[in-house]
Structures are given as structure tokens and as C-alpha cells.
Amino acid sequence: MTTVTLKEAQSGLADIIHRLTPGDEVVITENDQPVARLVPTPPIPKRAHRQLGTMKGTVLYMAPDFDAPLEDFTEYME
């Protein structure tokens, strides 16, 4: 745990942030009292690319009239 004063944090905030490593933290103090704590955020996990066709063959049954129009909508089809 690193401790810096508020003035040091104001003058070199970018450097302080770039030096943070996972599990590290920086406490900012004013008048020898802690006022803030900087911790690095966890990295955002990368999503795997979607691959087409991974569900192929999983539909085991499809009704023979799957594509037939519904009886309730026949008046709209005319």
C-alpha cells in the first residue's frame, strides 16, 4: 500500500494510476488523514467470438405444419 499526499496526487495523478498493479492500492491523504483510496479495476474479460453452426443438429423434432399459417391470422392473409 502506497501513501501519497493530496498535492502529490494532484500533480502526478496520471503517473500514479499507470503505476498501479493488480492487488496494489494507493491511499491519498490530506493533513495526515486518509481521504481516498485508489485501486485498479479488474480487467474486462474478452468475449469469445461467436462461431456459426455450433447448435447444428440440436433440433430433434419439428412439427410438420411448422410453416403453415395460424388459423387465427387467416383473415389477415387474404
N, C-alpha and C positions, 0 to 999 in steps of 0.2 A: 504494500500500500504506500503510495507516494502522497506527500502532502505539499501543497503549494499555496501561496497567499493569493488573495483576490487580485492584487495588482499584477503578479506574475501570470496568473491565468488570463487576465485581460490582454496582456501584451503578447503572450505566446500560446493562445488557445489552439490554433491550428497545429502547432508542433506537439502540444500535449496530447491532442486527440490522435495524431498519427503515430505516436509512440505507444499508445495503449495496445496491449496484447490480451488475448483471451484469458480471463481469470484475474486480470490486473484491475486496479481501481485507483483513482486519484481523488483525494479529498481536498476541497478548496476551503481555505479558512479565511476569516476576517476577524481581526483582533483576537487571534489565537483560539477562535471558536469555529468549529466546522459549520459551514453554511451550505455546502453542496457536495455531491459525490458523483464523479464521472465513471461510468462503467461501459465497456464496449458492448454493443448489441450482438446477439448471436448471428452468425451468418445465415442468410436466407438460403434454404436448401434449393438446389436446382431441380426443376421438374424434368422428369424423363420425357423424351419426345414420344408423342403418340405414334403407335405403329398400326397401320391399317390392316384389317383382316385378323386381328387377334381373337375375335369372337366367332370366327367362321366355324360352322358345324355345331354350334351350341343350340340352335333352334331344332328341337326334336319333333315337334308336331305343329302343323299349321292347318287350320280348318279349310276344307275345300272351297267354301264360299267366302274366303277372306277378302277378296277383291270385289265381291258383289255389293251393290249399293244397299244401304239400310232401308227398311220398309218405311220408317218414319220420314225419310227425306225424298221419297219418290215424287211428291208434288213439286219439289224444288228442282228436280232433274228434268222436268218436262218443259 
